[in-house]
């Protein structure tokens, strides 16, 4: 049995990982700005700030961790964003956490990063070594900065960085809840352009498996992770709609004027979609996952269609309760539609 620190385990994926570790007989400490709704055997939850040096020192003095899973992150979703909070939470807190782990002699350190390091279709599966990140918004830049500062610790820590696309499972909401509401209300589901773009997801339990394997890896490395057999977004949406019994249809919006409208709505702060979203919504983006398969022996278990259907069915079953959520993490409550509400009215 091992004892782990999981940052951000009050949130969506951190909660998945935390509960997975507990199911496997381990114990865990969660540090999160949000209150942890779970009270489980073997779990200690601390509501606190990862930027608080005295808190971090106390936690590491009181616990002997076998590994650190750094999942916590401030997101840029929404029409209002505290840029200072986002940067210091994603960058400064990561440095403090790495420094504290190093000083405590805790070497395994798994960092969950993102595909938001890019915002354009590179025309091929994106590889760890051959494709240089080029983020276009603050969240992506903050995660890249965190990756780079962790490179300074590779002599003292075993840093395993996992770059992942959108994480999916039952309970994953945020911006996806907008799509689910359209499907549940039998509204038109719109794609930009012809909808033939392919965008990769990752099943939360598959990412948790990669985290656990990474903690046992014994050295530093960088891995891209994601689903296999990625189909077009039109086909994924049509599969979910058919499987759910919804009467929604998938229709196209003209690409250039739609993206221009999304850019304008973002600048006016009336849309939850930021630069990354409106640049990628009609583009293809898929990670090359050969390295993690070869070096960690990891493989995905669900396709995009299976993940999205699982997540939608949770939404449909719990919609009334979900609509009343407030003090939970961004991915565990619906994003505000903003101007997208107008599109629903005419769909």
N, C-alpha and C positions, 0 to 999 in steps of 0.2 A: 504493500500500500504506500502510495506517495502523497505528498502534501504540496499543493500548487497554489500559486497566486494567479488569479484571473482578473485583469482589469476590465471594467465595463461589463461585468456579468449581470448587471440589472437590465441591460439592453437585450436586443433580440439575439444576435449571434452569441454574445458572451454568455447569455442564459442557456443557450443550446449546449455550448461547450461545458459550462459549469455542471449542468445536470448530467451530461454524458460522463464526466469524470466521477461524479458521485455514484452513478449507476455501476460504474466499474470498480467501485470499492475504495476510491481515493477520497481524500479530504481536500477542501478548497477554501481559500479566502477571496472574497470579492471586494474590490474597492471601486466605488462608482459615485458620481455626483447625485445620481438618482437613487431613491429608496428601493431596496430589493424586496420584491413581493414574495420571494421564496423563503420559507423557513424549513430547511431540510437537514436531516442528520448528516453531520460531517461538514456543514457549511457555516462559515463565519462571514457575515456581511458587514462592511464598514462603509457608511455614507460619508465620503470625504473627497478631497481634491488631490489629484495626482501631482499637482504643482506645489503641494505643501511639503517642504523638505522635512520638517519635524515629524509629520505624520508618517511619511515614508520610512524614515529612520526607525521610528518606534515599531512599525509593523514588521520590518525585517529583523529587528532585535528580538521581537516576541515570537517569531516563527522561523523555522528552518525549512525553506522551500526547496523542493527538488527541481522546480522549473518555474519560469515566469511566462505566462501567456498574455501578451499585451494586445488587447482587443479594443480598448476604449478609444473613442475618437469623437471629436465634435464635427458634425456634418454641416454642409452649406445649404441644405434643403430649406425651402421657405422663402418668403418675400422680404424678410428682414433677417440680417445676419450680423452678429457681433464679431468683427474680423479679428480683434485682439484676442478674444476668448478662443476663437477657433485656432489661431496660430499658436498661442501659448499652450493650449491643451494638447495639440497634436505634435508640437515640436519640442517646446521646453519641458513638458511633462515626460516625454519620451527620453530625453537626455537625463533628467533626474532619476527616472526609473532605472535606466541602464547603469548610471553611476552608483546607485544604491545597491543594485544587484551585484555589481562588481565588488563593491566594498564588503558585501556580505558573503562573497564567495559562491554565489549562485550562478553557475555558468549557462545552463540551457535557457535560452531566451527566444521565444517565438513571437514574431511581429506580424500582425495581419495588415497588409497594405492593400492596394486597390488597382483596378484597371483605369481609374480616372487620371493616371499619369499620362494618358493619351486622349486625344479627342478627334481623331480622324481615322479613316479607313486606310491602313497601310498596304492593303492589297494582298496580304498573306497572313498566316497565323503569326502572332507576335512572339518573338523569341527573347529569352533573357539577355543574351549576349549581343545579338545583332541589331536590336531595335532600341534606339535611345529615347527615353521618355521625353515628352513635350507637353506638360499640363497647361491648360488654358484658364484655369480658375483657381481660387485660393485653396480649396480643399485638396486638389491634386498637388499643388505646389507644396502644401504643408506635409503631405504624406511622402513626397519625394525628399523633402528636406530631412524628415525623420529617418528615412532609409539611409541617406548619406551620413548623417551623424552617427548612426549605429555602426557604420563601417569603421569608425574610430575605436570601437570596442571589441573588434573581432579577435584581438590577441588575448583578451581577458574573458570574453563571453563566447558562447556558441550561438551566434545569431542566425536564426532561420527566418527569412522573410518570405511570406506567402502573398503574392499579388493575386487578388481574386476579383472576379466580376461580381455582378449583383447576386447577393446571397438569398436563396429561396428556401422556404419551408412553410408549413402551416404557421400562421401568426405573423408572417412578413407583410407589412403594410406600407406605410410611407406613401411615396408617389404611386406605387402599384395599386393602392386602394382606389385611386381614380379610375384605373382600368377596370377593376372589379366592380365598381359601382355601375359603370356603363354596361357591363355584361349582365349584372344582376337585374338591372332595370330594362334590359332588352333594347338598349340604345345602340346606334351604329358605333362600331369600333373603328377608329380612323388610323390608317397608316399614312406615312409621308412618302410620296412617290408610289412605286408599284408594290412596296412591302416585301421585296425579295431580299432585303438586307438580312444578314445573320448576326445575331447578338447572343453571346454566350452567357449562361447563368452558372451558378455553383450551388449544389444542394448543401444546406447547412451541416447535415450530419457528415457529408463527405469532406467538408472543410474541417470539421472537428477531428475527423480521422487523420487528416494531414497535419493538424496541429500536434496531435499526440505522437505521430511518427516523427515530426520535426523535433520534439523535445527529447527524443531518444537517439537522434541522429549522430550526435557526438562531435559535430563541427559546424562551421558557418557555411551558409549557402543561400541562394536565391531561387525561388520556384514560382512559376506561373501555374495556375490551377483553374479548372473549369470543366464543363460537361463535354461529352463526346457527341458526335452525330448531330451537330447543330443545324437545325432547319431554319427556313426563312421565318421572319416574324409573322407574315401573313398566315403561313401554315400553322405556326404555333397557336396564334389566336383562334384560327378556325377550328383547330383540334379541341381547344378548351371550351369554346362556345358549343360545339357539337356534343361534347361529353357532359356538359353541365345542363343541357336542355334549354339553354337560352335561345331567344329568337333574334339575337343580335346578328348583324351582318358586318363583314369587314369591307370597308370602302376606302378609296384613296383620296388624299389631298394633294394638290400640285406642290412639288417639292420647293422650288425657289421662293414663291410668295409665302408659303407656310413657314419656312425657316425665317424669312425676313420678319414676319408677324411675331414669331416667338422671340426673336431678338429684341424687337421693339417693346413687347410686353415685359420682358425681363428688365429692360432699362427703366420702364415706368413702374417697376415693382408691383405688377398686378398678376404675375404668373409664378408658380412654384418651380418652373423649369429654368435652370441656370445655363451658362454657356456650354458646359459639358453635355447637358441633356439635349439642347437644341442642335448641337453640332453632331451628336451621335445618333439622334433619333431616326435618321434615314440612312445611316452608314452601317457597314458591317464591321464587327470587331470580334476576333476570336484569338484566344491565347494558344500558343504551341505548348502542350502539356507533356511532351515527351520526356523532359528532364525529370520531373517529379515522379513519373511512372518508372523510369529506369533507376533512379537513385534512392527513392523512398519505397518503391514497390506499391505506390498508391494507384487507385483507379476510381473513376466516378461510378455511381450506382444508378442515378436517375438522369433522364433526358430533360431538356427544357420544357417539353410538353407536360411531362409527369410532374415536374416541380411546380409549374404555374397552375396546373389543375389542383394540386394539393393545397396550394396557398389560396386559390380562389374559393375552394370548398370551405375552408376555415372561415373566410370572410362571410360567405353567404349564410353559414350556420350561425355566426355570432354577430351579424351586422348591427343589431340594435345595441348590444353591449359595447361594441367597438366605437360606435358613434359618440358615446359618452366619455371616452377616455380622454384624460388631460395630462396628469402628471406621470407620464411614462416616456420612454425613449422615443426618438423620432421614427424608428422603424416599427414600433409597436402601436402606432396610432395613425389614422389617415392624414395625409397631407391636405392642406387647404387647396381647393381647386383654383381659386382666384378667377381669372378671366376664362379658364377652361369651362367654367359653369355655363357660359354662353353657348359653347360648342355642344354641350349636352342638351341644352334646351332645343336646339335645332336638329338634333340627331334623331 
